[in-house]
Amino acid sequence: MPCSPGDAGAKEMTYDNVEGEELQPPTVRMEDFLRAVKDTKPSVTLSDKERHNEWTEQYGTEGAV
């Protein structure tokens, strides 16, 4: 289980030292998602969106999932 280095019984390891069946994913809470949304910058610009809309108007959406 992931822990802090100062925790009792903590053992420093990397993912390369742990067998797959021993890995336990950390608990993810709503506050983790909210922080991620707050801290993440957009990866698409307004110009990208406009180019996408122009493409769709010109060529359509056939085959889109």
C-alpha positions as CSV (number, residue, x, y, z in Angstrom):
1,M,0.0,0.0,0.0
2,P,1.5,3.4,-0.9
3,C,2.5,5.3,2.3
4,S,4.7,8.1,3.5
5,P,8.4,7.4,4.2
6,G,7.9,8.2,7.9
7,D,5.1,5.7,8.4
8,A,5.8,2.8,10.8
9,G,6.9,-0.2,8.8
10,A,7.4,1.8,5.6
11,K,9.7,0.3,3.1
12,E,11.1,2.4,0.2
13,M,10.3,0.7,-3.1
14,T,9.7,1.5,-6.7
15,Y,7.1,0.1,-9.0
16,D,9.8,-2.1,-10.5
17,N,10.4,-3.8,-7.1
18,V,6.7,-4.7,-6.6
19,E,5.0,-7.7,-8.1
20,G,1.7,-6.9,-9.9
21,E,-0.5,-8.8,-7.5
22,E,1.0,-6.8,-4.6
23,L,0.1,-3.4,-6.0
24,Q,-2.9,-1.7,-4.5
25,P,-4.1,1.5,-6.2
26,P,-4.5,4.5,-4.0
27,T,-8.0,5.6,-3.0
28,V,-9.2,8.4,-5.3
29,R,-11.7,10.8,-3.8
30,M,-13.8,13.5,-5.3
31,E,-11.5,16.2,-4.0
32,D,-8.7,14.6,-6.1
33,F,-10.8,15.1,-9.2
34,L,-11.7,18.6,-8.3
35,R,-8.1,19.6,-7.7
36,A,-7.1,18.0,-11.1
37,V,-9.8,20.0,-12.9
38,K,-8.8,23.2,-11.2
39,D,-5.0,22.7,-11.9
40,T,-5.2,21.4,-15.4
41,K,-4.9,23.9,-18.3
42,P,-6.9,23.4,-21.5
43,S,-5.1,21.5,-24.2
44,V,-7.4,22.7,-27.0
45,T,-7.5,26.3,-28.2
46,L,-10.4,28.3,-29.5
47,S,-8.7,28.2,-32.9
48,D,-8.5,24.4,-32.7
49,K,-12.3,24.2,-32.0
50,E,-13.0,26.6,-35.0
51,R,-10.9,24.5,-37.3
52,H,-12.7,21.3,-36.1
53,N,-16.1,23.0,-36.8
54,E,-15.0,24.1,-40.2
55,W,-13.8,20.6,-41.1
56,T,-17.1,19.1,-39.8
57,E,-19.2,21.5,-41.9
58,Q,-17.1,20.8,-45.0
59,Y,-16.7,17.0,-44.7
60,G,-19.5,16.0,-42.3
61,T,-19.3,13.4,-39.5
62,E,-19.9,10.2,-41.3
63,G,-18.0,7.4,-39.6
64,A,-17.7,9.3,-36.3
65,V,-18.4,7.3,-33.2
